[in-house]
Amino acid sequence: MKGVPYKDFEAVKRTAMKVDQISAERDRALARVKNQIRGLMLQKQRQSRSMQKLTDSLK
């Protein structure tokens, strides 16, 4: 970055590091939510199978 004062360069560098940190936090949060959704979907499937078995046993 030619012609940019060192102070400004350092400020841009700190901002870029903060953006990277925020992006990483966002990615971790999204991964947690996806895992929770996956878990809920599996739980729903198990419940559906259990209900189907119960219904079949009552016939």
Summary of the structure (lengths in Angstrom):
residues: 59
radius of gyration: 25.2
end to end distance: 77.0
largest distance: 82.6
contacts: 109
relative contact order: 0.06
helix: 88%
strand: 0%
